[in-house]
Amino acid sequence: MARLERIDPAKAYRLLESGPIVLVTTAQEGKPNIMTMGFHMMVQHAPPLIGCIIGPWDHSYKALRATGECVIAIPTVDLARKVVDIGNCSGERIDKFKKFKLTMRPAATVAAPLVEECLANIECRVFDTTLAGRYNLFIVEATAISIDRDRKERRLLHHNGDGTFAVDGRTLDLRARMVFWKEFQVDL
C-alpha cells in the first residue's frame, strides 16, 4: 500500500500549476514594463478569456488598472534565466526591456509592446475587474495573437513554486481521439 503524506494545503499551487510561466507587458504614459507571471488560467474559449493574478505589489498592477491593456508573452526555455531575473526586480526603478536586452515590437490592438524573443504574444484588454480588488484576479480578453512559426525552441517553462521549473518535453499527440473537440485543434 502507498504511504500517503499530508502536506500544507497552502501548497496546492505546487501541484496544480496552471500553465507555463509567462511575461506580461504593460505601457503607461509611454513607459513600457515587463513582469513575470505564474498564476494564470484560461477561463473560457469564446470570447477568449484569461484569468491573471497581478497584485498591487507588482508595478504592472497600476498600469493595468490605468490602461486596461497588456500583452501576455510566452517565453521558451532559452529565456529561463531572464524570466526569473525579470521577476526579481521592479520596473518602478529600472527599464527591464533594456536591462534584460529584450526587443519591443508594436502590438496590433493594444499599446503594450510584444516581446520579439518570445514564442507567442497574446494581446489583451481587461474584460472584468470584479475580483481584482479582493483576489487580484483580472479577467482579460485576448484580442490578437502573434506566434513566431520559425522559432526552433518551443519548450515552455512551468514553475514548481519553489524556484525549480519543469520544462516541456516530448509531445503526446492524441488529436485523433479528441473527436468531441475537433474545433479546438490548431497547430501552434
Z-matrix of the N, CA and C atoms (Angstrom, degrees):
N
C 1 1.449
C 2 1.528 1 108.89
N 3 1.325 2 115.62 1 140.75
C 4 1.469 3 121.25 2 -179.95
C 5 1.523 4 110.47 3 -67.76
N 6 1.316 5 116.03 4 142.26
C 7 1.459 6 120.99 5 175.77
C 8 1.523 7 108.12 6 -91.63
N 9 1.324 8 117.51 7 112.46
C 10 1.452 9 122.49 8 -178.52
C 11 1.520 10 109.75 9 -95.18
N 12 1.312 11 115.47 10 129.46
C 13 1.456 12 121.04 11 179.67
C 14 1.519 13 108.93 12 -110.08
N 15 1.296 14 117.54 13 135.41
C 16 1.468 15 121.75 14 177.01
C 17 1.519 16 109.10 15 -84.80
N 18 1.337 17 115.23 16 139.43
C 19 1.459 18 120.36 17 175.35
C 20 1.529 19 108.58 18 -127.46
N 21 1.288 20 115.83 19 167.67
C 22 1.462 21 123.00 20 -178.64
C 23 1.533 22 109.92 21 -60.00
N 24 1.348 23 118.97 22 125.01
C 25 1.469 24 121.45 23 178.95
C 26 1.532 25 112.93 24 -57.76
N 27 1.323 26 117.75 25 -23.32
C 28 1.469 27 120.37 26 178.07
C 29 1.528 28 111.64 27 -65.87
N 30 1.316 29 117.02 28 -10.57
C 31 1.467 30 121.12 29 179.08
C 32 1.533 31 112.24 30 -93.18
N 33 1.325 32 118.44 31 10.65
C 34 1.473 33 121.58 32 -178.95
C 35 1.529 34 111.63 33 -54.94
N 36 1.329 35 116.10 34 -36.70
C 37 1.466 36 119.27 35 179.94
C 38 1.527 37 112.03 36 -58.68
N 39 1.322 38 117.41 37 -26.83
C 40 1.461 39 120.79 38 -179.88
C 41 1.527 40 111.21 39 -67.97
N 42 1.312 41 117.65 40 -23.15
C 43 1.458 42 121.81 41 -179.31
C 44 1.524 43 112.56 42 -99.87
N 45 1.324 44 116.84 43 -25.33
C 46 1.463 45 120.65 44 -173.28
C 47 1.525 46 113.37 45 -111.76
N 48 1.313 47 118.06 46 18.36
C 49 1.457 48 121.21 47 -178.98
C 50 1.521 49 108.28 48 -41.20
N 51 1.318 50 115.72 49 125.52
C 52 1.467 51 120.20 50 -166.03
C 53 1.517 52 116.56 51 -80.41
N 54 1.269 53 118.41 52 -18.28
C 55 1.452 54 118.11 53 -177.82
C 56 1.509 55 110.51 54 175.96
N 57 1.300 56 116.73 55 -167.30
C 58 1.460 57 119.11 56 -176.80
C 59 1.525 58 111.92 57 -69.91
N 60 1.302 59 115.11 58 152.67
C 61 1.459 60 120.38 59 172.99
C 62 1.526 61 105.84 60 -65.29
N 63 1.309 62 117.83 61 140.41
C 64 1.464 63 121.58 62 -177.37
C 65 1.527 64 110.09 63 -130.19
N 66 1.304 65 114.82 64 167.85
C 67 1.458 66 122.17 65 171.68
C 68 1.518 67 107.49 66 -110.70
N 69 1.321 68 116.86 67 141.17
C 70 1.463 69 121.26 68 177.96
C 71 1.518 70 107.75 69 -119.37
N 72 1.331 71 116.23 70 127.14
C 73 1.461 72 119.95 71 176.09
C 74 1.522 73 109.71 72 -108.14
N 75 1.319 74 114.33 73 147.57
C 76 1.460 75 122.44 74 174.45
C 77 1.523 76 106.88 75 -137.68
N 78 1.308 77 115.95 76 166.88
C 79 1.472 78 121.02 77 174.10
C 80 1.515 79 106.96 78 -147.65
N 81 1.321 80 114.99 79 124.73
C 82 1.456 81 120.27 80 178.84
C 83 1.517 82 108.21 81 -132.64
N 84 1.329 83 115.18 82 127.82
C 85 1.463 84 122.08 83 -178.96
C 86 1.522 85 111.24 84 50.86
N 87 1.330 86 115.85 85 43.06
C 88 1.460 87 122.02 86 176.74
C 89 1.517 88 115.06 87 78.21
N 90 1.338 89 117.98 88 0.73
C 91 1.463 90 120.92 89 -178.90
C 92 1.532 91 110.00 90 -104.88
N 93 1.347 92 116.33 91 111.66
C 94 1.462 93 119.51 92 178.71
C 95 1.527 94 111.24 93 -78.93
N 96 1.315 95 116.07 94 152.87
C 97 1.456 96 121.49 95 174.73
C 98 1.525 97 108.47 96 -143.35
N 99 1.312 98 114.46 97 160.59
C 100 1.464 99 120.98 98 178.92
C 101 1.529 100 108.27 99 -141.67
N 102 1.325 101 115.87 100 139.08
C 103 1.464 102 121.09 101 178.67
C 104 1.524 103 109.15 102 -136.99
N 105 1.313 104 115.89 103 160.92
C 106 1.456 105 122.44 104 174.66
C 107 1.525 106 108.24 105 -95.15
N 108 1.347 107 116.32 106 136.77
C 109 1.460 108 120.30 107 179.73
C 110 1.533 109 109.67 108 -133.34
N 111 1.324 110 115.71 109 130.82
C 112 1.452 111 120.65 110 178.50
C 113 1.517 112 113.76 111 -109.72
N 114 1.337 113 117.25 112 -22.94
C 115 1.457 114 120.08 113 -177.09
C 116 1.522 115 109.88 114 -100.94
N 117 1.316 116 115.55 115 105.66
C 118 1.460 117 122.62 116 178.16
C 119 1.521 118 108.40 117 -156.53
N 120 1.329 119 115.28 118 163.38
C 121 1.463 120 119.36 119 -179.94
C 122 1.520 121 110.08 120 -160.76
N 123 1.306 122 115.36 121 151.49
C 124 1.456 123 120.16 122 169.76
C 125 1.523 124 107.16 123 -73.79
N 126 1.322 125 116.27 124 137.10
C 127 1.455 126 121.03 125 179.42
C 128 1.519 127 110.20 126 -103.78
N 129 1.327 128 116.88 127 -42.52
C 130 1.461 129 120.80 128 176.00
C 131 1.520 130 109.63 129 -161.68
N 132 1.353 131 114.49 130 165.64
C 133 1.459 132 120.96 131 -176.61
C 134 1.526 133 113.33 132 -81.79
N 135 1.339 134 116.84 133 -45.78
C 136 1.461 135 119.56 134 -174.24
C 137 1.518 136 110.30 135 -139.62
N 138 1.330 137 119.22 136 117.34
C 139 1.459 138 122.93 137 -5.44
C 140 1.527 139 109.98 138 -65.64
N 141 1.340 140 117.31 139 155.48
C 142 1.462 141 120.55 140 -176.76
C 143 1.529 142 110.98 141 -71.73
N 144 1.333 143 115.45 142 102.91
C 145 1.460 144 121.39 143 -176.78
C 146 1.524 145 110.44 144 -110.08
N 147 1.333 146 114.54 145 138.61
C 148 1.461 147 122.60 146 -178.04
C 149 1.521 148 108.02 147 -126.87
N 150 1.321 149 116.95 148 133.15
C 151 1.456 150 121.44 149 174.97
C 152 1.513 151 109.33 150 -92.88
N 153 1.329 152 117.21 151 133.00
C 154 1.465 153 122.53 152 -177.53
C 155 1.522 154 109.65 153 -132.16
N 156 1.322 155 116.19 154 130.28
C 157 1.463 156 120.91 155 174.76
C 158 1.532 157 107.55 156 -93.68
N 159 1.319 158 114.76 157 109.99
C 160 1.468 159 122.04 158 176.43
C 161 1.521 160 105.69 159 -136.25
N 162 1.319 161 116.40 160 113.45
C 163 1.457 162 120.23 161 -173.58
C 164 1.510 163 113.73 162 -104.01
N 165 1.324 164 116.25 163 170.47
C 166 1.465 165 121.44 164 -177.69
C 167 1.532 166 113.28 165 -62.72
N 168 1.320 167 118.14 166 -13.70
C 169 1.464 168 121.65 167 175.16
C 170 1.532 169 110.71 168 -74.51
N 171 1.347 170 117.82 169 -16.38
C 172 1.463 171 122.61 170 178.19
C 173 1.525 172 109.90 171 -92.32
N 174 1.315 173 116.65 172 133.01
C 175 1.460 174 121.43 173 177.30
C 176 1.537 175 110.68 174 -57.77
N 177 1.319 176 117.08 175 -32.86
C 178 1.467 177 122.21 176 -178.89
C 179 1.525 178 113.10 177 -66.71
N 180 1.315 179 117.34 178 -21.88
C 181 1.464 180 122.04 179 -178.73
C 182 1.528 181 110.95 180 -56.27
N 183 1.336 182 116.13 181 -47.66
C 184 1.471 183 120.40 182 -178.67
C 185 1.526 184 111.24 183 -62.84
N 186 1.328 185 116.17 184 -42.04
C 187 1.465 186 120.35 185 179.96
C 188 1.522 187 111.23 186 -66.40
N 189 1.322 188 117.03 187 -41.01
C 190 1.464 189 120.17 188 179.14
C 191 1.529 190 110.60 189 -65.83
N 192 1.313 191 117.06 190 -41.16
C 193 1.471 192 121.09 191 176.59
C 194 1.525 193 111.01 192 -62.29
N 195 1.338 194 116.53 193 -43.45
C 196 1.469 195 121.13 194 -175.45
C 197 1.529 196 112.84 195 -73.62
N 198 1.336 197 117.43 196 -40.08
C 199 1.467 198 120.18 197 -172.97
C 200 1.525 199 113.32 198 -100.87
N 201 1.331 200 117.06 199 -27.57
C 202 1.463 201 120.15 200 -177.24
C 203 1.515 202 113.59 201 71.59
N 204 1.338 203 116.73 202 20.96
C 205 1.468 204 120.68 203 -177.04
C 206 1.518 205 110.66 204 -137.50
N 207 1.336 206 114.86 205 150.75
C 208 1.456 207 120.88 206 173.14
C 209 1.518 208 109.09 207 -162.02
N 210 1.322 209 114.92 208 172.24
C 211 1.462 210 122.25 209 171.37
C 212 1.519 211 106.53 210 -125.84
N 213 1.327 212 116.18 211 132.41
C 214 1.457 213 121.64 212 172.79
C 215 1.523 214 106.16 213 -100.61
N 216 1.330 215 115.52 214 111.45
C 217 1.462 216 121.64 215 -178.20
C 218 1.525 217 108.99 216 -100.73
N 219 1.327 218 116.56 217 138.70
C 220 1.459 219 122.22 218 -176.09
C 221 1.530 220 109.41 219 -105.19
N 222 1.344 221 116.45 220 102.19
C 223 1.465 222 119.34 221 179.46
C 224 1.525 223 111.26 222 -82.02
N 225 1.306 224 116.20 223 160.09
C 226 1.455 225 122.16 224 176.55
C 227 1.526 226 109.13 225 -110.09
N 228 1.320 227 115.84 226 174.47
C 229 1.469 228 122.28 227 -172.18
C 230 1.534 229 112.82 228 -56.96
N 231 1.310 230 118.36 229 -29.49
C 232 1.467 231 120.18 230 179.99
C 233 1.533 232 112.38 231 -66.12
N 234 1.308 233 117.80 232 -14.85
C 235 1.469 234 122.00 233 178.69
C 236 1.534 235 112.02 234 -102.62
N 237 1.313 236 118.33 235 10.69
C 238 1.471 237 122.84 236 -172.57
C 239 1.523 238 113.21 237 -52.91
N 240 1.309 239 118.36 238 -49.47
C 241 1.465 240 120.39 239 -177.35
C 242 1.529 241 111.35 240 -64.53
N 243 1.326 242 116.08 241 -40.49
C 244 1.472 243 119.44 242 177.88
C 245 1.527 244 110.68 243 -64.30
N 246 1.322 245 116.88 244 -40.99
C 247 1.469 246 121.68 245 -179.63
C 248 1.533 247 109.89 246 -59.12
N 249 1.319 248 116.99 247 -45.91
C 250 1.470 249 121.07 248 179.23
C 251 1.522 250 110.06 249 -66.21
N 252 1.326 251 117.18 250 -45.64
C 253 1.472 252 120.57 251 -178.39
C 254 1.527 253 111.92 252 -64.19
N 255 1.321 254 117.37 253 -36.89
C 256 1.478 255 121.32 254 176.95
C 257 1.530 256 109.39 255 -60.38
N 258 1.324 257 116.26 256 -38.64
C 259 1.461 258 120.79 257 -179.80
C 260 1.518 259 114.29 258 -74.40
N 261 1.315 260 117.01 259 -10.52
C 262 1.463 261 121.35 260 -177.34
C 263 1.516 262 113.92 261 -104.15
N 264 1.317 263 117.25 262 16.07
C 265 1.466 264 120.09 263 176.46
C 266 1.527 265 109.03 264 -148.12
N 267 1.311 266 116.17 265 165.00
C 268 1.462 267 121.29 266 -176.38
C 269 1.520 268 111.75 267 -107.10
N 270 1.320 269 115.06 268 135.74
C 271 1.466 270 121.20 269 175.20
C 272 1.511 271 112.36 270 -72.62
N 273 1.304 272 116.56 271 -6.37
C 274 1.465 273 120.67 272 177.01
C 275 1.532 274 110.26 273 -66.98
N 276 1.339 275 115.12 274 -30.62
C 277 1.461 276 120.12 275 -176.23
C 278 1.524 277 114.82 276 -107.49
N 279 1.329 278 117.46 277 -22.57
C 280 1.466 279 119.20 278 -176.90
C 281 1.526 280 111.40 279 -136.23
N 282 1.318 281 115.31 280 159.33
C 283 1.457 282 122.97 281 173.38
C 284 1.530 283 106.19 282 -88.00
N 285 1.319 284 116.41 283 101.37
C 286 1.458 285 120.02 284 -175.42
C 287 1.522 286 112.97 285 -67.98
N 288 1.329 287 117.52 286 -32.17
C 289 1.468 288 118.94 287 177.48
C 290 1.528 289 109.95 288 -61.07
N 291 1.311 290 116.23 289 -44.36
C 292 1.461 291 121.39 290 179.72
C 293 1.532 292 110.71 291 -68.19
N 294 1.328 293 116.70 292 -49.81
C 295 1.467 294 121.64 293 -176.95
C 296 1.530 295 111.55 294 -58.06
N 297 1.330 296 117.96 295 -40.83
C 298 1.455 297 121.05 296 -175.47
C 299 1.533 298 113.14 297 -100.95
N 300 1.340 299 115.41 298 10.85
C 301 1.469 300 121.91 299 175.35
C 302 1.532 301 112.04 300 51.32
N 303 1.344 302 114.37 301 53.54
C 304 1.455 303 121.01 302 175.96
C 305 1.519 304 109.27 303 -108.04
N 306 1.301 305 116.16 304 145.54
C 307 1.457 306 122.57 305 -174.30
C 308 1.522 307 111.00 306 -98.64
N 309 1.333 308 115.19 307 123.60
C 310 1.466 309 120.56 308 176.06
C 311 1.525 310 109.16 309 -86.49
N 312 1.322 311 115.49 310 139.23
C 313 1.461 312 122.01 311 171.90
C 314 1.508 313 107.59 312 -128.12
N 315 1.323 314 117.19 313 146.64
C 316 1.468 315 118.59 314 -179.84
C 317 1.528 316 111.73 315 -67.40
N 318 1.309 317 115.20 316 140.99
C 319 1.459 318 121.64 317 175.94
C 320 1.525 319 108.80 318 -86.62
N 321 1.325 320 116.20 319 164.35
C 322 1.465 321 120.98 320 -178.56
C 323 1.523 322 112.63 321 -86.18
N 324 1.355 323 117.28 322 -32.11
C 325 1.470 324 119.01 323 -171.05
C 326 1.527 325 114.50 324 -122.91
N 327 1.335 326 117.96 325 -7.60
C 328 1.466 327 121.57 326 -178.97
C 329 1.523 328 109.94 327 -135.55
N 330 1.331 329 116.52 328 163.38
C 331 1.466 330 120.84 329 179.26
C 332 1.523 331 112.43 330 -81.00
N 333 1.332 332 118.40 331 -23.11
C 334 1.467 333 121.08 332 178.28
C 335 1.529 334 109.01 333 -63.83
N 336 1.329 335 117.34 334 143.92
C 337 1.465 336 119.47 335 -176.37
C 338 1.526 337 113.98 336 -82.86
N 339 1.326 338 115.18 337 154.83
C 340 1.456 339 122.57 338 169.41
C 341 1.527 340 107.17 339 -79.51
N 342 1.332 341 117.17 340 160.08
C 343 1.460 342 122.62 341 174.91
C 344 1.522 343 106.77 342 -110.53
N 345 1.334 344 116.10 343 107.89
C 346 1.464 345 121.42 344 -173.91
C 347 1.525 346 112.68 345 -58.40
N 348 1.307 347 118.36 346 -34.90
C 349 1.463 348 121.69 347 -175.87
C 350 1.527 349 113.46 348 -72.98
N 351 1.322 350 118.29 349 -9.05
C 352 1.465 351 121.51 350 -177.66
C 353 1.525 352 111.96 351 -87.75
N 354 1.316 353 115.48 352 155.92
C 355 1.461 354 122.00 353 178.68
C 356 1.522 355 111.33 354 -63.66
N 357 1.330 356 116.15 355 -42.16
C 358 1.461 357 120.17 356 -177.85
C 359 1.520 358 109.49 357 -147.54
N 360 1.323 359 115.69 358 157.46
C 361 1.459 360 123.58 359 177.13
C 362 1.519 361 107.86 360 -134.53
N 363 1.327 362 115.65 361 128.81
C 364 1.464 363 121.62 362 179.64
C 365 1.522 364 107.80 363 -111.82
N 366 1.318 365 116.97 364 112.62
C 367 1.463 366 121.65 365 178.41
C 368 1.529 367 108.19 366 -79.47
N 369 1.332 368 116.06 367 135.25
C 370 1.465 369 119.80 368 -173.79
C 371 1.522 370 112.20 369 -137.40
N 372 1.334 371 114.33 370 150.14
C 373 1.458 372 122.47 371 169.54
C 374 1.525 373 107.75 372 -121.23
N 375 1.319 374 115.63 373 142.69
C 376 1.463 375 119.65 374 178.52
C 377 1.525 376 108.66 375 -62.29
N 378 1.316 377 116.07 376 130.63
C 379 1.455 378 123.82 377 -177.70
C 380 1.529 379 110.63 378 -105.53
N 381 1.342 380 116.63 379 -37.32
C 382 1.460 381 120.57 380 -175.94
C 383 1.533 382 108.96 381 -153.43
N 384 1.326 383 115.88 382 129.63
C 385 1.467 384 120.93 383 177.57
C 386 1.528 385 111.59 384 -114.99
N 387 1.317 386 117.35 385 14.34
C 388 1.460 387 121.74 386 -177.01
C 389 1.528 388 112.28 387 -52.37
N 390 1.327 389 117.52 388 -38.33
C 391 1.464 390 121.66 389 -176.59
C 392 1.535 391 113.08 390 -100.58
N 393 1.317 392 116.68 391 2.80
C 394 1.473 393 119.90 392 -177.68
C 395 1.519 394 112.32 393 -67.61
N 396 1.315 395 117.76 394 -40.61
C 397 1.458 396 120.55 395 -179.44
C 398 1.513 397 113.31 396 -66.56
N 399 1.318 398 116.27 397 -40.39
C 400 1.462 399 120.38 398 -175.58
C 401 1.528 400 113.33 399 -88.34
N 402 1.354 401 117.05 400 -39.05
C 403 1.464 402 120.83 401 -173.85
C 404 1.528 403 114.05 402 -121.49
N 405 1.329 404 117.85 403 3.09
C 406 1.469 405 121.72 404 -177.06
C 407 1.528 406 111.38 405 60.71
N 408 1.334 407 116.04 406 27.30
C 409 1.466 408 122.03 407 -177.56
C 410 1.523 409 109.95 408 -103.15
N 411 1.317 410 114.94 409 111.65
C 412 1.462 411 122.22 410 174.97
C 413 1.517 412 107.86 411 -98.40
N 414 1.306 413 117.54 412 135.52
C 415 1.462 414 121.92 413 171.20
C 416 1.520 415 105.55 414 -101.49
N 417 1.331 416 115.35 415 119.29
C 418 1.464 417 120.41 416 -179.89
C 419 1.521 418 109.15 417 -115.11
N 420 1.319 419 115.12 418 152.58
C 421 1.463 420 120.89 419 178.18
C 422 1.519 421 109.43 420 -108.90
N 423 1.322 422 116.36 421 129.24
C 424 1.464 423 121.15 422 176.19
C 425 1.518 424 108.73 423 -69.88
N 426 1.337 425 116.32 424 126.41
C 427 1.465 426 121.38 425 -179.41
C 428 1.529 427 112.48 426 -109.61
N 429 1.321 428 116.93 427 -18.99
C 430 1.472 429 121.84 428 178.09
C 431 1.526 430 107.95 429 -164.80
N 432 1.312 431 116.47 430 150.63
C 433 1.464 432 121.84 431 176.05
C 434 1.514 433 108.56 432 -132.81
N 435 1.330 434 115.49 433 134.32
C 436 1.461 435 122.07 434 173.33
C 437 1.518 436 107.29 435 -118.64
N 438 1.327 437 116.48 436 133.69
C 439 1.464 438 120.47 437 179.35
C 440 1.522 439 108.70 438 -129.69
N 441 1.313 440 116.73 439 141.10
C 442 1.464 441 122.67 440 178.30
C 443 1.520 442 108.03 441 -92.10
N 444 1.323 443 117.03 442 92.29
C 445 1.464 444 121.87 443 -176.66
C 446 1.530 445 112.59 444 -67.34
N 447 1.345 446 117.25 445 -19.81
C 448 1.460 447 120.69 446 179.57
C 449 1.527 448 112.89 447 -85.75
N 450 1.290 449 117.15 448 -9.66
C 451 1.472 450 120.96 449 -176.69
C 452 1.524 451 109.95 450 -65.33
N 453 1.306 452 115.91 451 124.80
C 454 1.474 453 121.19 452 -178.37
C 455 1.528 454 111.40 453 -76.08
N 456 1.348 455 116.87 454 -45.53
C 457 1.466 456 120.20 455 -179.49
C 458 1.525 457 108.81 456 -77.48
N 459 1.331 458 116.99 457 125.08
C 460 1.463 459 121.29 458 -178.29
C 461 1.529 460 112.24 459 -130.96
N 462 1.326 461 117.27 460 2.01
C 463 1.469 462 119.62 461 -179.45
C 464 1.527 463 109.79 462 -74.72
N 465 1.327 464 115.97 463 131.58
C 466 1.454 465 122.70 464 -178.14
C 467 1.527 466 110.29 465 -99.39
N 468 1.336 467 115.16 466 161.84
C 469 1.465 468 122.44 467 -179.63
C 470 1.522 469 109.79 468 -104.14
N 471 1.318 470 116.57 469 139.77
C 472 1.460 471 122.17 470 176.52
C 473 1.518 472 107.68 471 -126.17
N 474 1.331 473 116.30 472 118.25
C 475 1.461 474 120.88 473 -177.29
C 476 1.521 475 110.37 474 -75.47
N 477 1.310 476 116.60 475 132.37
C 478 1.467 477 121.92 476 178.23
C 479 1.520 478 112.10 477 -87.57
N 480 1.332 479 116.66 478 -0.19
C 481 1.456 480 120.61 479 175.69
C 482 1.510 481 114.74 480 88.46
N 483 1.318 482 117.17 481 1.63
C 484 1.465 483 119.83 482 -177.50
C 485 1.528 484 112.15 483 -134.85
N 486 1.323 485 117.04 484 19.52
C 487 1.464 486 120.13 485 -178.43
C 488 1.515 487 113.35 486 91.70
N 489 1.333 488 117.22 487 -1.53
C 490 1.464 489 120.26 488 173.88
C 491 1.528 490 107.68 489 -106.25
N 492 1.307 491 115.25 490 157.11
C 493 1.453 492 121.10 491 -176.23
C 494 1.522 493 110.17 492 -133.52
N 495 1.313 494 115.63 493 144.94
C 496 1.459 495 121.65 494 169.14
C 497 1.523 496 106.06 495 -97.42
N 498 1.301 497 116.27 496 144.96
C 499 1.454 498 121.48 497 -179.47
C 500 1.517 499 108.05 498 -115.46
N 501 1.340 500 116.25 499 134.44
C 502 1.462 501 119.53 500 176.88
C 503 1.522 502 109.36 501 -52.74
N 504 1.277 503 115.34 502 144.60
C 505 1.461 504 120.60 503 178.62
C 506 1.509 505 110.21 504 -124.47
N 507 1.307 506 114.93 505 -132.38
C 508 1.455 507 122.14 506 -178.73
C 509 1.529 508 109.95 507 -62.50
N 510 1.320 509 117.39 508 142.46
C 511 1.454 510 122.48 509 177.80
C 512 1.522 511 109.32 510 -98.20
N 513 1.303 512 116.37 511 132.36
C 514 1.452 513 122.77 512 177.22
C 515 1.525 514 107.12 513 -99.85
N 516 1.318 515 117.99 514 113.29
C 517 1.461 516 122.96 515 -175.55
C 518 1.529 517 110.76 516 -93.76
N 519 1.327 518 115.57 517 105.28
C 520 1.467 519 121.31 518 178.06
C 521 1.528 520 111.55 519 -116.73
N 522 1.337 521 116.34 520 25.82
C 523 1.469 522 120.10 521 -177.67
C 524 1.520 523 112.29 522 -57.96
N 525 1.307 524 118.46 523 -36.46
C 526 1.469 525 121.24 524 -178.45
C 527 1.530 526 111.50 525 -61.93
N 528 1.324 527 116.98 526 -26.80
C 529 1.468 528 121.16 527 -179.89
C 530 1.528 529 112.15 528 -85.93
N 531 1.316 530 118.04 529 -15.07
C 532 1.470 531 122.49 530 -175.16
C 533 1.528 532 110.29 531 -86.94
N 534 1.306 533 117.03 532 54.50
C 535 1.457 534 122.33 533 -174.68
C 536 1.523 535 113.07 534 -64.87
N 537 1.320 536 117.22 535 -27.94
C 538 1.452 537 121.66 536 -177.85
C 539 1.528 538 112.17 537 -78.29
N 540 1.332 539 118.63 538 -19.45
C 541 1.467 540 123.18 539 -172.18
C 542 1.529 541 112.81 540 -123.41
N 543 1.305 542 119.02 541 32.14
C 544 1.473 543 122.55 542 -176.30
C 545 1.533 544 113.56 543 -55.67
N 546 1.341 545 117.25 544 -35.43
C 547 1.471 546 119.99 545 -176.31
C 548 1.529 547 113.23 546 -64.22
N 549 1.335 548 117.62 547 -14.31
C 550 1.462 549 121.09 548 -179.31
C 551 1.528 550 112.67 549 -97.51
N 552 1.314 551 117.29 550 3.30
C 553 1.461 552 120.71 551 -178.53
C 554 1.522 553 110.31 552 -88.01
N 555 1.319 554 114.52 553 102.42
C 556 1.462 555 121.53 554 178.98
C 557 1.519 556 107.45 555 -132.53
N 558 1.302 557 117.51 556 130.00
C 559 1.465 558 120.24 557 177.20
C 560 1.514 559 110.53 558 -71.42
N 561 1.305 560 116.14 559 128.75
C 562 1.450 561 122.19 560 174.56
C 563 1.470 562 106.38 561 -108.99
